[in-house]
Amino acid sequence: QVQLVESGGGLVQAGGSLRLSCAASGSTLRIDAMGWYRQAPGKQRELVASISRGGSTTYADSVKGRFAISRDNAKATVYLQMNSLKPEDTAVYYCNMKTWRWPLEPDNWGQGTQVTVSS
């Protein structure tokens, strides 16, 4: 089992920046891919960014060039640096981690952290 604790959300004006963190505990040696998803009111949860254990990254088109995902394997922590924030980035952001046995083992999710961008 992997437990995830997120931090760093909040209220920011458009054009501002926030940095999200997600620290894992428990069976952290089993972690492979890490990522961030978000869910806005009335919308489906969507992938924002992901990073492999080796550091390969993917981004949603809507955040390319503005967000950067990184990880510290020694600390079992993933980060999301969000710059040039827009009101449409407002959502609950969820940390996600997959073990090397995924999908035979389920995804691990954080509790979610609210990001609100005011215009």
C-alpha positions as CSV (number, residue, x, y, z in Angstrom):
1,Q,0.0,0.0,0.0
2,V,1.1,3.5,-0.8
3,Q,-0.3,6.6,1.0
4,L,-0.1,10.0,-0.6
5,V,-0.3,13.4,1.0
6,E,-0.6,16.5,-1.1
7,S,0.2,20.1,-0.3
8,G,0.6,23.5,-2.0
9,G,-2.8,24.4,-3.3
10,G,-4.5,27.7,-2.8
11,L,-5.9,30.9,-4.3
12,V,-3.8,32.8,-6.8
13,Q,-4.5,35.6,-9.3
14,A,-4.3,34.9,-13.0
15,G,-0.7,34.9,-14.2
16,G,0.6,33.7,-10.8
17,S,2.3,30.6,-9.8
18,L,1.8,27.7,-7.4
19,R,3.8,24.6,-6.6
20,L,2.1,21.4,-5.6
21,S,3.9,18.6,-3.8
22,C,2.9,15.0,-3.1
23,A,4.8,12.8,-0.7
24,A,4.3,9.0,-0.7
25,S,4.7,6.7,2.3
26,G,4.4,3.0,2.8
27,S,5.6,0.7,0.0
28,T,7.4,3.5,-1.9
29,L,9.9,1.1,-3.5
30,R,7.0,-0.2,-5.6
31,I,6.3,3.2,-7.2
32,D,6.8,3.5,-10.9
33,A,4.9,6.3,-12.6
34,M,3.8,9.5,-10.9
35,G,1.3,12.1,-12.1
36,W,-1.2,14.8,-11.5
37,Y,-4.8,14.9,-12.5
38,R,-7.4,17.6,-12.0
39,Q,-11.2,17.8,-11.8
40,A,-13.1,20.9,-12.3
41,P,-16.8,21.2,-11.2
42,G,-19.1,19.4,-13.6
43,K,-16.2,17.9,-15.6
44,Q,-14.4,14.6,-15.7
45,R,-11.0,14.1,-14.1
46,E,-8.3,14.6,-16.6
47,L,-4.5,13.9,-16.7
48,V,-2.4,17.1,-16.3
49,A,1.1,15.6,-16.3
50,S,2.9,12.4,-15.7
51,I,6.5,11.4,-15.2
52,S,8.1,7.9,-15.4
53,R,10.6,6.6,-12.9
54,G,13.3,7.5,-15.5
55,G,12.1,11.0,-15.9
56,S,10.1,10.9,-19.1
57,T,7.3,13.4,-19.0
58,T,3.9,13.9,-20.7
59,Y,1.6,16.9,-20.5
60,A,-1.9,17.8,-21.4
61,D,-1.9,20.2,-24.3
62,S,-3.6,22.8,-22.2
63,V,-0.7,23.1,-19.8
64,K,2.3,22.6,-22.1
65,G,4.8,25.4,-21.6
66,R,3.3,26.5,-18.4
67,F,3.5,23.5,-16.0
68,A,6.4,21.4,-15.1
69,I,6.4,18.0,-13.4
70,S,9.4,16.6,-11.5
71,R,10.1,14.0,-9.0
72,D,12.6,13.1,-6.3
73,N,12.8,9.3,-6.1
74,A,14.8,9.4,-2.9
75,K,12.0,11.3,-1.2
76,A,9.2,9.5,-3.0
77,T,7.8,12.9,-3.9
78,V,6.4,14.4,-7.0
79,Y,6.0,18.1,-7.7
80,L,4.0,20.2,-10.1
81,Q,5.2,23.7,-10.8
82,M,2.4,25.8,-12.3
83,N,3.2,29.1,-13.9
84,S,1.1,31.6,-15.9
85,L,-2.0,30.2,-14.2
86,K,-5.4,30.9,-15.9
87,P,-8.9,30.8,-14.4
88,E,-9.6,27.7,-16.4
89,D,-6.9,25.9,-14.4
90,T,-9.2,26.1,-11.4
91,A,-9.9,22.6,-10.1
92,V,-9.1,20.0,-7.5
93,Y,-5.7,18.6,-8.2
94,Y,-5.0,14.9,-7.4
95,C,-1.7,13.2,-7.1
96,N,-1.5,9.8,-8.7
97,M,1.1,7.0,-8.3
98,K,1.2,3.6,-10.0
99,T,3.3,0.7,-8.8
100,W,5.4,-1.4,-11.2
101,R,2.6,-4.0,-11.1
102,W,0.0,-1.6,-12.5
103,P,-2.7,-2.4,-13.7
104,L,-2.6,-5.6,-11.7
105,E,-2.5,-3.2,-8.7
106,P,-4.8,-0.2,-8.5
107,D,-3.9,3.4,-8.8
108,N,-3.0,5.3,-5.6
109,W,-4.6,8.7,-5.2
110,G,-4.0,11.6,-2.9
111,Q,-6.9,13.4,-1.1
112,G,-6.9,16.3,-3.6
113,T,-5.9,19.9,-3.1
114,Q,-7.9,22.9,-4.4
115,V,-6.4,25.3,-6.8
116,T,-8.4,28.5,-7.5
117,V,-7.2,31.0,-10.0
118,S,-9.0,34.4,-9.9
119,S,-9.4,36.6,-13.0
